[in-house]
Each structure stands twice: as structure tokens, then as C-alpha cells.
């Protein structure tokens, strides 16, 4: 049951950020490099973390489910 819940939450997060480009893609599109790219990615990751934390709170997640959801959500929105 827990695995099913986590899978559903992960898919929900994916659909939320599917329309937005990842931070890495945005940095590439803006042709950022060096300190500007680092700064942009840091701010983008902080913004993604805040948004994912809010989504987890809206879903009333706690403990391991919240941690897992937030980690996956942030990873998906930041990109590589």
C-alpha cells in the first residue's frame, strides 16, 4: 500500500513539473556559465524545494513519505 501511495505521489509531482523546464535546461537555454550558472541553479533549487515542500504539506505527507516525495520532486524539477 505504501509503495502504491509513493508511486502515485511521484507521478503527481511529475505531472506538476512536466510543463515546466528543468533548471538545468533553463540554464542551458539562457547560455549561462560559471558563477552565473551556479547562482541560477542554486536559486532554482531553493525555489523547487519550497514548492515541493508546499505540495507535500498540501497532501498532508509526513515522515518518510514526505522526504521521499520532496526528494523526487526536487530532483525532477532541477534536472541534471
N, CA, C and O of each residue as an XYZ file, in Angstrom:
320
protein
N       0.822     -1.183      0.000
C       0.000      0.000      0.000
C       0.874      1.258      0.000
O       0.600      2.215     -0.724
N       1.923      1.243      0.816
C       2.811      2.401      0.900
C       3.507      2.641     -0.438
O       3.661      3.785     -0.866
N       3.926      1.557     -1.096
C       4.598      1.703     -2.392
C       3.655      2.297     -3.427
O       4.061      3.110     -4.258
N       2.405      1.889     -3.370
C       1.413      2.424     -4.298
C       1.197      3.906     -4.049
O       1.105      4.696     -4.988
N       1.118      4.277     -2.783
C       0.932      5.686     -2.427
C       2.122      6.522     -2.898
O       1.944      7.596     -3.472
N       3.325      6.027     -2.655
C       4.516      6.766     -3.076
C       4.586      6.881     -4.595
O       4.977      7.920     -5.125
N       4.210      5.823     -5.288
C       4.221      5.873     -6.753
C       3.223      6.901     -7.262
O       3.520      7.656     -8.188
N       2.037      6.932     -6.659
C       1.022      7.904     -7.064
C       1.495      9.327     -6.788
O       1.268     10.229     -7.594
N       2.149      9.525     -5.657
C       2.652     10.855     -5.321
C       3.766     11.274     -6.268
O       3.840     12.436     -6.667
N       4.620     10.345     -6.624
C       5.700     10.661     -7.558
C       5.141     11.047     -8.922
O       5.623     11.990     -9.549
N       4.139     10.329     -9.375
C       3.509     10.666    -10.657
C       2.829     12.018    -10.594
O       2.832     12.769    -11.570
N       2.251     12.326     -9.460
C       1.614     13.627     -9.280
C       2.640     14.747     -9.390
O       2.389     15.771    -10.025
N       3.787     14.545     -8.771
C       4.855     15.538     -8.837
C       5.359     15.675    -10.264
O       5.605     16.786    -10.735
N       5.513     14.560    -10.950
C       5.979     14.606    -12.330
C       5.015     15.394    -13.209
O       5.440     16.187    -14.049
N       3.738     15.178    -13.018
C       2.771     15.877    -13.850
C       2.759     17.367    -13.538
O       2.498     18.183    -14.422
N       3.038     17.728    -12.294
C       3.060     19.130    -11.914
C       4.200     19.862    -12.606
O       4.031     20.996    -13.054
N       5.360     19.218    -12.694
C       6.526     19.864    -13.267
C       6.758     19.487    -14.727
O       7.732     19.935    -15.331
N       5.882     18.674    -15.297
C       6.069     18.245    -16.683
C       5.992     19.414    -17.646
O       6.638     19.405    -18.694
N       5.210     20.412    -17.298
C       5.036     21.555    -18.178
C       6.189     22.558    -18.070
O       6.445     23.321    -19.001
N       6.867     22.549    -16.950
C       7.975     23.485    -16.751
C       9.292     22.799    -17.100
O       9.463     21.604    -16.856
N      10.208     23.551    -17.663
C      11.518     23.010    -17.975
C      12.323     22.874    -16.694
O      12.112     23.612    -15.732
N      13.244     21.925    -16.692
C      14.102     21.769    -15.527
C      15.048     22.967    -15.434
O      15.263     23.692    -16.405
N      15.593     23.146    -14.263
C      16.525     24.256    -14.043
C      17.735     24.147    -14.963
O      18.198     25.151    -15.504
N      18.248     22.929    -15.142
C      19.421     22.729    -15.995
C      19.126     23.112    -17.444
O      19.964     23.711    -18.119
N      17.931     22.762    -17.915
C      17.547     23.105    -19.290
C      17.410     24.624    -19.424
O      17.852     25.208    -20.414
N      16.800     25.254    -18.429
C      16.647     26.711    -18.464
C      18.008     27.399    -18.478
O      18.208     28.364    -19.217
N      18.945     26.909    -17.666
C      20.290     27.499    -17.639
C      20.966     27.351    -19.000
O      21.646     28.266    -19.464
N      20.777     26.199    -19.637
C      21.342     25.989    -20.966
C      20.720     26.901    -22.002
O      21.414     27.446    -22.860
N      19.401     27.067    -21.919
C      18.705     27.951    -22.854
C      19.165     29.397    -22.714
O      19.236     30.136    -23.697
N      19.478     29.793    -21.481
C      19.938     31.163    -21.230
C      21.435     31.311    -21.479
O      21.989     32.403    -21.347
N      22.097     30.190    -21.845
C      23.530     30.166    -22.112
C      24.355     30.678    -20.922
O      25.324     31.420    -21.085
N      23.937     30.257    -19.722
C      24.657     30.658    -18.517
C      25.879     29.773    -18.319
O      25.873     28.598    -18.686
N      26.922     30.345    -17.736
C      28.142     29.601    -17.446
C      28.788     30.171    -16.196
O      28.519     31.309    -15.811
N      29.629     29.387    -15.572
C      30.397     29.844    -14.423
C      29.537     30.223    -13.231
O      28.599     29.512    -12.871
N      29.871     31.358    -12.624
C      29.197     31.813    -11.415
C      27.722     32.127    -11.658
O      26.887     31.902    -10.782
N      27.403     32.638    -12.826
C      26.011     32.957    -13.137
C      25.166     31.679    -13.171
O      24.039     31.658    -12.676
N      25.720     30.621    -13.758
C      25.000     29.345    -13.822
C      24.835     28.757    -12.426
O      23.759     28.269    -12.078
N      25.887     28.801    -11.636
C      25.836     28.281    -10.270
C      24.794     29.017     -9.448
O      24.004     28.398     -8.734
N      24.793     30.327     -9.548
C      23.828     31.143     -8.822
C      22.400     30.836     -9.256
O      21.504     30.699     -8.422
N      22.196     30.729    -10.556
C      20.871     30.436    -11.090
C      20.381     29.074    -10.609
O      19.235     28.942    -10.178
N      21.248     28.058    -10.681
C      20.866     26.715    -10.270
C      20.581     26.642     -8.770
O      19.669     25.933     -8.344
N      21.354     27.371     -7.974
C      21.125     27.390     -6.531
C      19.769     27.997     -6.205
O      19.018     27.452     -5.396
N      19.456     29.123     -6.834
C      18.166     29.767     -6.595
C      17.021     28.896     -7.096
O      15.988     28.780     -6.438
N      17.206     28.297     -8.241
C      16.178     27.438     -8.819
C      15.911     26.236     -7.906
O      14.758     25.851     -7.716
N      16.965     25.645     -7.345
C      16.799     24.501     -6.443
C      16.071     24.912     -5.164
O      15.225     24.169     -4.667
N      16.397     26.099     -4.626
C      15.703     26.582     -3.430
C      14.223     26.801     -3.718
O      13.367     26.450     -2.906
N      13.926     27.379     -4.871
C      12.527     27.604     -5.256
C      11.795     26.277     -5.434
O      10.642     26.147     -5.022
N      12.452     25.296     -6.040
C      11.848     23.982     -6.246
C      11.595     23.290     -4.908
O      10.556     22.659     -4.714
N      12.545     23.411     -3.993
C      12.381     22.801     -2.673
C      11.188     23.402     -1.948
O      10.402     22.677     -1.339
N      11.049     24.711     -2.008
C       9.918     25.365     -1.362
C       8.595     24.922     -1.980
O       7.631     24.660     -1.261
N       8.546     24.839     -3.296
C       7.325     24.420     -3.979
C       6.988     22.963     -3.656
O       5.825     22.626     -3.438
N       7.989     22.120     -3.625
C       7.753     20.702     -3.328
C       7.341     20.505     -1.864
O       6.487     19.670     -1.569
N       7.940     21.262     -0.961
C       7.535     21.200      0.441
C       6.075     21.618      0.607
O       5.339     21.022      1.393
N       5.664     22.639     -0.134
C       4.275     23.087     -0.069
C       3.346     22.009     -0.601
O       2.286     21.761     -0.025
N       3.740     21.363     -1.706
C       2.921     20.279     -2.253
C       2.799     19.131     -1.255
O       1.724     18.553     -1.101
N       3.895     18.802     -0.580
C       3.873     17.727      0.414
C       2.955     18.090      1.575
O       2.233     17.237      2.092
N       2.984     19.356      1.984
C       2.110     19.799      3.062
C       0.643     19.764      2.629
O      -0.233     19.381      3.405
N       0.387     20.166      1.385
C      -0.984     20.129      0.863
C      -1.511     18.701      0.824
O      -2.707     18.472      1.001
N      -0.627     17.748      0.596
C      -1.016     16.339      0.539
C      -0.985     15.696      1.920
O      -1.286     14.512      2.068
N      -0.620     16.483      2.927
C      -0.557     16.036      4.322
C       0.397     14.854      4.504
O       0.096     13.895      5.214
N       1.548     14.949      3.848
C       2.563     13.912      3.982
C       3.440     14.201      5.188
O       3.639     15.356      5.565
N       3.959     13.144      5.788
C       4.854     13.292      6.927
C       5.867     12.162      6.909
O       5.654     11.133      6.268
N       6.958     12.359      7.608
C       7.969     11.323      7.758
C       8.631     10.930      6.458
O       8.994     11.774      5.638
N       8.782      9.608      6.284
C       9.481      9.074      5.119
C       8.761      9.388      3.819
O       9.408      9.617      2.797
N       7.439      9.402      3.839
C       6.679      9.710      2.625
C       6.964     11.136      2.160
O       7.120     11.385      0.964
N       7.033     12.080      3.117
C       7.329     13.472      2.776
C       8.751     13.601      2.236
O       8.987     14.280      1.237
N       9.686     12.949      2.902
C      11.077     13.011      2.475
C      11.244     12.452      1.066
O      11.904     13.061      0.224
N      10.651     11.304      0.818
C      10.739     10.666     -0.493
C      10.097     11.525     -1.569
O      10.673     11.726     -2.638
N       8.916     12.026     -1.288
C       8.191     12.867     -2.242
C       8.996     14.122     -2.569
O       9.168     14.470     -3.737
N       9.484     14.790     -1.544
C      10.216     16.040     -1.733
C      11.506     15.806     -2.519
O      11.835     16.576     -3.421
N      12.233     14.745     -2.177
C      13.491     14.445     -2.875
C      13.239     14.202     -4.355
O      13.947     14.754     -5.198
N      12.247     13.390     -4.684
C      11.926     13.074     -6.073
C      11.444     14.317     -6.811
O      11.845     14.572     -7.947
N      10.593     15.077     -6.163
C      10.033     16.277     -6.767
C      11.130     17.291     -7.091
O      11.155     17.845     -8.190
N      12.027     17.533     -6.152
C      13.112     18.487     -6.372
C      14.055     17.983     -7.461
O      14.473     18.755     -8.324
N      14.389     16.709     -7.428
C      15.277     16.140     -8.442
C      14.683     16.302     -9.841
O      15.389     16.651    -10.788
N      13.386     16.046     -9.961
C      12.725     16.172    -11.254
C      12.699     17.616    -11.754
O      12.859     17.865    -12.949
N      12.500     18.554    -10.850
C      12.398     19.939    -11.279
C      13.756     20.595    -11.524
O      13.859     21.516    -12.333
N      14.788     20.133    -10.839
C      16.124     20.707    -11.011
C      16.804     20.125    -12.242
O      17.466     20.856    -12.979
N      16.658     18.844    -12.478
C      17.313     18.211    -13.614
C      18.768     17.930    -13.308
O      19.209     18.001    -12.161
N      19.506     17.607    -14.362
C      20.937     17.287    -14.142
C      21.804     18.209    -14.963
O      23.030     18.105    -14.920
